[in-house]
Each structure stands twice: as C-alpha cells, then as structure tokens.
Amino acid sequence: MILEATAEVSASRFHLLRQLPPRDVAPFIAHEHPQTIALILSQLAPEQAAATMDQLSEDMQKDVAYRLATLENVTPAVLKLLQGC
C-alpha cells in the first residue's frame, strides 16, 4: 500500500521531466546541487538520464556520477520535498 502510494506520487511529479528531451532537462537542473541532480536523474529512464548527464559540464558529470553510484534508497519524504520545489 505505501509503496503503491509512493510510486503514484513519484510518477505524477516526475511525469513532465520524463516527457522532455535531455537537451531541455539539462538546463533546468544544471544549477542544482549535484546530489539533487543525482536524485532527479535516478527517477528518469536510464537512457534519458545518461543523455541528460551528457549535457552537463564535465566537472558536474563527475560529481553527479559519483553521487548516483553512492545513492542509496530514497525515502518518500525526500521525494515529496524535491517534488515540492
């Protein structure tokens, strides 16, 4: 039940980003903290996330890649906080 509710919230809030091409997503997130970018990219399809990362600066790519690699389970509360921004 809780997992279903989390999936619904996640799907509804990230739906718009999932519909955008990577060239449009990158400028939208480029000035966010690398941890925030990693969290956002983790909610996208792998192909879209990779293509979006490709649009970021090399330094940002390195930082975000590290944070994605070390990203652990994200709580529903954190997703809600991010979606409210």
C-alpha positions as CSV (number, residue, x, y, z in Angstrom):
1,M,0.0,0.0,0.0
2,I,2.7,2.5,1.0
3,L,4.9,1.5,-2.0
4,E,2.0,2.0,-4.3
5,A,1.3,5.5,-3.0
6,T,5.0,6.4,-3.3
7,A,5.0,5.2,-6.9
8,E,1.9,7.2,-7.7
9,V,3.4,10.4,-6.2
10,S,6.7,9.8,-7.9
11,A,5.1,9.1,-11.3
12,S,2.9,12.1,-11.2
13,R,5.6,14.6,-10.2
14,F,8.3,13.4,-12.5
15,H,6.0,12.8,-15.4
16,L,6.7,16.2,-17.0
17,L,10.5,15.7,-16.9
18,R,10.2,12.2,-18.4
19,Q,8.4,13.7,-21.4
20,L,11.1,16.3,-22.1
21,P,14.2,15.6,-24.3
22,P,17.5,15.6,-22.4
23,R,18.6,18.9,-24.0
24,D,15.6,20.5,-22.3
25,V,16.1,18.8,-18.9
26,A,19.7,19.6,-18.5
27,P,19.4,23.4,-18.4
28,F,16.5,23.0,-15.9
29,I,18.7,21.1,-13.4
30,A,22.2,22.3,-14.3
31,H,22.4,24.8,-11.4
32,E,21.0,22.5,-8.8
33,H,23.3,20.8,-6.2
34,P,24.9,17.6,-7.6
35,Q,23.0,15.5,-5.0
36,T,19.7,16.9,-6.2
37,I,20.7,16.3,-9.8
38,A,21.6,12.7,-9.0
39,L,18.2,12.2,-7.3
40,I,16.3,13.7,-10.2
41,L,18.3,11.6,-12.7
42,S,17.6,8.5,-10.7
43,Q,13.9,9.0,-11.3
44,L,14.3,9.1,-15.1
45,A,14.8,6.3,-17.6
46,P,18.5,5.2,-17.8
47,E,18.8,6.4,-21.4
48,Q,17.2,9.8,-20.7
49,A,19.4,10.2,-17.5
50,A,22.6,9.4,-19.4
51,A,21.7,11.7,-22.3
52,T,20.9,14.5,-19.8
53,M,24.1,14.0,-17.9
54,D,25.9,14.3,-21.2
55,Q,24.6,17.8,-21.5
56,L,26.2,18.9,-18.1
57,S,29.7,20.2,-17.7
58,E,32.5,17.7,-17.3
59,D,33.0,18.6,-13.6
60,M,29.3,18.3,-12.9
61,Q,29.2,15.0,-14.7
62,K,31.9,13.6,-12.5
63,D,30.3,14.8,-9.3
64,V,26.8,13.6,-10.3
65,A,28.1,10.2,-11.4
66,Y,29.8,9.7,-8.0
67,R,26.6,10.7,-6.2
68,L,24.5,8.4,-8.4
69,A,26.9,5.5,-7.7
70,T,26.6,6.0,-4.0
71,L,22.9,6.9,-3.9
72,E,21.0,4.7,-1.5
73,N,17.3,4.2,-1.0
74,V,15.4,7.4,-1.3
75,T,12.7,7.9,1.2
76,P,9.2,9.0,0.1
77,A,9.6,12.1,2.3
78,V,12.7,13.2,0.3
79,L,10.9,12.7,-3.0
80,K,8.0,14.8,-1.8
81,L,10.3,17.5,-0.7
82,L,12.1,17.5,-4.1
83,Q,8.8,17.5,-5.9
84,G,7.5,20.4,-4.0
85,C,10.4,22.7,-5.1
